[in-house]
Amino acid sequence: MQGKDSNPPDGGYGWVVVVSAFVVMGLTAAVLKTFGLFFVEIQQHFDELASTTSWITSITIAIFHLGAPVASSLCVRYSHRAVVITGGLLAFSGMALGFLGLSMVWMYATIGFLQGLGISFSWTPAISIVSHYFSKKRALANAIASAGECAFAFTFGPFFQWLISQYGWKGALLIIGGIQLNICVCGVLMRPLASSSRSEMETTPGSGASRVNKEDKCPITHKTLNWRLVRQPEFVLYAIFGILAAMSFFVPPLFLVPLSYSLGVDESWTASLLSILATVDFAGRLLCGWYANLHVTKTVHLLTMTIILISTSLMLLPLANNYLSLAIFTGFYGFFFGTTVAVHITVLADVVGMADFDSALGLFMLIRSTGGFLGAPLAGLIVDMAGDYKAGFYMAAVTLVLSAGFLITLDQIQQRKKRRSQTNSKPEKITLPYTSVQLPKLQ
């Protein structure tokens, strides 16, 4: 058990957990982000349509989101460590069996289902346990952990391309699966924290039945997801924000390259836009995590600000008419996207509290998935109707502005509750009853 204090350590071994989560983010989300390099290879091997081949990635993303509540429930019942190790084994199995390449349906089952489930079982508990280990430095710790996705994505692009050229797409899958086994090593390092009530029982002799009752009431001992969260207005508002934000976030990377081609930008220069995006994304996550750690600005206010700045950059990006202006606006978008990713998990923890955080993270991922599924097809429909890729960016910007409205409403509810609790906690003034005293008449 880690420590005997009921409060998160906010450091110490927690930084080992952060580094482990950093690697897990890289071996899950970054692999998913750069898997498009295999698209053409698999499509040509099976001689299938692009739409048929794209279902591999679609299934992976779907299972990644749908598996989050299951992963959260298993974390509550067992431990984050056990679930991460299981996720690493599932991710390896998906890649290793995908190496056989028997059929397209086989790829759906292996790379799609098994890999997606492995990513979900690794990513969800890894990001969750970081929040358990940190309180005051939670925003910074989450930012560092999430930055693993950018750092690994920056290097995985050329590395995966080299693997494919040297060993073919099948051999590359097997090697990547072996690399993903390191998720299990990271899981072993994710030592669980002791619950506050249990540590009190261990450290205080003669604690009696009252201690047992406290342990029974401790939220950490719940064995299933807390579905009552969907009845909380604050969580519902934040979940709606997540849906709208996810509808937007998948659009810019999808249409950035086609937009650059339509502007006549050379193919070699277009590839550099993705590197710029990954670099500034990484910087945005770390800088925003550092700033949030100063506690100068309330996290929900910081998130609202970054969302508005992202929507502004998306409004400006289609105005670019050459490579330089496109790179500048892409940099702005990538930086503010990184700042958003750095704090949105911290805001979720602030909204529901750490007692329900594991349940909330799984439910939030499940609900947010609808936005991820709807965003790209809706943007594609708007682009087809307008006949211009710029329309997709405008759609993403408008969606983000709407999401910011739900964050503002959430903040107003929180402030109202805070004022009400402060009013109720004020001690009542004790007034003595007025009594009149009749003085005797003077003679």
N, C-alpha and C positions, 0 to 999 in steps of 0.2 A: 504494500500500500504506500501511496505517495503522501508523506507528511501526515500530521495529526491536526492540522488547522482546518476548520470548516471553510475558511476563505480560500479562493484559488491562489496558488503560489505567486502568480504574476512574474514568473521568471524561473531561475534554477533549471530543473529538469524540463520545465515547460518549453524551453528553447530547443531541446532535443526533439520534442514532439512537433514543434513548428518546422524544423528542418525535415523531419520525416514526412510531414504533410506536404511540404514544398516538393519533395521528390514524388510523392503520390500524385499530386496535381499534374506534374510533368508526364508521368507514365500513364495517365488516364486521359485527362482533358486534352493535353497536347497531342497525344496519339490520335484521338478522335478528330482534332482540328486539322491534322496534316494527312489524314487517311485518303484525301482526294487524290493524292499522288498515285494510288493504286487503281483509280477509277478506270482509266483508259486501258491499263494492262488487263484487268479482269474482264472488261467489256469485250476486248478483242479476243481474249482466250475463249470465252463462251459464245462469241458472236451474237451478242444480245443487244437490244436497244438501250439507249442511254437511260430511259425511264425505268426499264427493268433492272439495270445495274444500280441505279440510284437508291433502290429499296434497301440495299445492304446498309448504307449509312443511315437511312431513315429509320430502319428497325433498331439500329444501335442507339440512336438518339432517343427513340421512343422507350426502349427498355431502360435506358439510363435514367429517365425521368420517372417512369412507372415503378421502377424498383426502389426508388428513394424511400417511400413509406415503409416498405418491407425491411430495408436496411436499418432505418431508424428504430423500428420495432425490435429488431434483433439486437441492436445496440443496448436498448433498455433492458431486454430480457437477459442478455449475456454480457458482452463487453465490446467496446470499440475495437480492441485489439483482435478479438476473434473474428469479427466481421471483415476487417481490413485484410486479414490473412486469407479468409475465404474468397474475398474479392480478387486478390492476387492470383489465386489458383484458378478461378473461373476465367480471368482475363487470359492467362497463359493457355488454358484449355481451348478457348475460342480461337486463338491464333494458331496453336499447334494443330488442331483439327482442320482449321481452314487451309493449312498447308497442303492437305490432300487434294483440295479443289475438285471434288467429285462432280458437283453440279451447282447450278445457281441456287437451287433450294438448299443445298448443303451449305452454301455461303451465307444464306439467310439465317440458318440455324446456328452456325458457328461464329462467324464474324458479327452477325447481327445480334442474335439472342445471347449467346454465351459471353461475348466480349462486352455487350451492353450491360449485362447483369454484373459482370466483373467490375466494370467502371463504376457502376452505381454503388456496389457493395464496398468499393475502395474509397471513392470520392466523398460520399455522404458522411461516413464516420470520421474520416480524416479531418474534414473541415469542422465537424461537430466537436471533436475532442479538444481542438485548439481553443474554442470558446470556453470549454470547461476549465482549462488550465489558466486562463487569463481573465481579468476583470477590468482593471484600470488600463492595461495595455492591450485590451482585446482587439481594438481596431488595427493597431500596428501589427500584432501577431497574425491576424487574418489576412492583412495585406501582404505580408511576407510569404505566408503559405500559398495564397492564390497566385502570387507572382511566379511560382514554379511553372504554371501553364505557359506563360509568355517566354520564360527563359528556355524551356525545353522546346517549345514550338519554333523558336528562332533557329535552333541547331538541328531539329528533327527534319526540317525540309530538305536541306542538302544531304543529310545523312541517309534518310530513307531513299532518296534518289540514287545515291551511290550504291546502297544495298541492292536495289532493284537491278541496276546495271551490272553488278557483279554476280549476284546469285539468282536473279529472276524474281518475279513477284512472290512465288511460293516460298523460295528460300528466305526472302526478306521477311515474310510473315512469321516463319519459324524463329528467326533470330530476334525479331521484335518481341515475340511471345516469351522467349528466354529472358530478355531484358526486363519484361514486366514481372518476372518472378521476384525482382527486387522489392516489389510492393509488399510481399510477405515479410521481408526483412524490416521494412519500415513499420509494418504492423506490430512486429515483436517489440519494437522500441516504444510503442504507444502504451506506456504503463498506465493502468486505470487509476483514477483518483479515488480516495476513500470518501464515502459519504459522510456528511457532518455528524449524523446521529450515530453511525457505526463507530466512528473514531472516538466519539465521546464515551461510548460503552467500553471501548478498549482501554481508554486512558483514565477513566474515573471508576475507582472501586466502589462496590456497594451501590451501584446506580439504581437498582430496583426496577419496579414495574413501570415507573414513569418514563424511564429511558427507553424501554421496549415500545411503549406507546408512541414516543417521539419517532422511533425508527419506522414504525408501521405507517406513520403519517408522512414520513419523508417522501417528497415527490420523486426522488431518485429510485425508489423501490417499485414504482409502477411498472407492471410487466407488459402493458400494451400501449398502443398509441392513444393519446388523449384527443379523441375525436370531438370533444366539447369545444375545442379551439375554434371550430367553424361557427360557433355561436357568439364569439367575441367580436364586436364591431371593429376593434383595432386590427385584429388579425385578418378579418375579411377585407378591410380596406387595403391592407398591405398586400394581400394575395391578389386583389384586382390590379394594384400597381404592378405586381410581378407579371401578370398576364399581358398587360399593355406594353411593359418594357421588353418582354421576350418577343413580342410581335415585331418590335423595332430592331432589336440587337442582331437578329440573324439576317437582316436585309442588306446593310452596307457592305459586308464582306462578299456577299453574293453578287452584287452588281458593280462593285468597284472596278474589277478588271474589265467587264464589258463596257463600262462607261469610259474608261481610259482608251479602249480600242476605238470607240466611236469618236473620240476627240483626236484620233490619229497618232496617239502616243506609241512609240516603238515597243515591241514585245519585251525586249530586254529591260527597258526602263519600267515597264508595267510591273514586272516581277519585284522590283525594288520597293514598290508601294506596300507590298505585304510585309517586307522587312521593316519598313518605317512604322507600319501599324503595330507590329509586335514590340518594337523598341520603345516607342512612346507609351504604349499600353503598360509595359513593365515599369517605366519611370512614374507613370501616373498612379499606379497601385502603391508603390513604395512611398512616394511623397504624400499622398492623401492619407495613408496609414500613419505616417509620422505626424502629420498635422492633426488628425483625429485624436492621436494619443496625447496631444497637449490639452485636450478638453476645453479649447477656446470656443468652439462652436458645437452646439448640440448635433448629434449624428444625423438625426432625421432632417435637420435644417441643411446640413452639409450635403446629404444625398439629394435633397430637393434642388439645391444649387447646381450640383453636377449634372442632374437630369436636364435642367433648363439650358445649361451650357452645351450639352451634347446635342439637344434639339436645335440650338442656334448654329452649331457647326454643320449639322446635316442640312440646314436651310442654305448655308453658304457654299457647301461642297459642290452642288450642281452648277454653281456660277463659274466654276473653274473652266478655263478655255485652253490651257496648256499644261505640260507636265509639272512645271514649278508650282503654279497655283493649286493644282490637284494634290501635289505632295504636301503643301502647307496645310490645306484644309483637312487632308487625311490625317496629318499629324495632330491637329486640334481634336478631331473626332477620337482618334486612338487614345490620346492622353486623358480626355474626359471620360471615355469608356472605362479606362483603367481605374480612375478615381471612384467611379460608381461601383465597380466590382469589389473594390477594397473595403467599402463600408456597408454594402447592402446586407451582408450576413450579420454584421454588428447591430444594425438597426433592427433586424428580426429578433435578435436576442434581447434588445431593449424593449421591444413591443410585448413579447410573451413572457420574459423572465427565463432564467436558466433552468428552472424546474421543468418547464414544458418545452425547452429548446429542441431536444431531439425529435419529439413528436412534431413540433412546428416546422422544422427543417424538412422532414419527409413530406408533410402535407403541402408545404409551400412549393417544393419541387414538383409534386404531382399536379397541383393546380396550375403552376406556371407553364407546364408542358403544353397546355392548350394554346397559349400564345405563341410558343415556338413552332407548333404545327401549322397554325393559321397564318403567321406573319409572312413567310416566304411565298406561299401560293397567292395570298391576297395582293402582295406587292407585285408578283408576276402578272396577275390579272390587270392591275392598274397600269403597269408598263405596257402590256399588250394593247390596252385601250388607248393609251396616250401615244404609243409609238415612240417612246423616249425613255431611256433608263433613268433620267433625272426624276421622273415621277415617283419612282420607288423610294428615293431619298426624301422627297417631300412627304410621302405617306408615313415613313418612319419618324420624321420630325414631328408631325401632327400627333401621332400616337404617343410619343414621349411627352408632349405638352399635356395631353389628357392624363397620363399617368402621374405627372407632377401634381395635378389637381387632387388626386386621391391622397398623396402624401401630405398636402397642406391640410386636407380635412382630417386626416389621422392626427396630425400635430395639434389641431384645434381641440379634438376630443381629449387627447392626453392632457393638454393644459387645463381644460375645464375640469377634468377629474382631479388634477393636482390642486387646483384652487378649492374645489369642494372638500377634499380631504384635509387641507390646511384649515379650512373654516370649521370643520367638525372636530378637529383636534385641539382647537383653542379652548382653554379652561373657562368654564362659565363663571361670570362675576357673581359673587355672593352678596346679596343686598339684605341688610337687616331691616326688619319691619319698623315703620315709623311709629313711635309712641310719644304721645304728648304728656308732658309732666305739668300738673297744675300747681303753681306756686301759691303759697298762702298770702292772703291780702295783708298788706301792712296796715297797722292801726294808726 
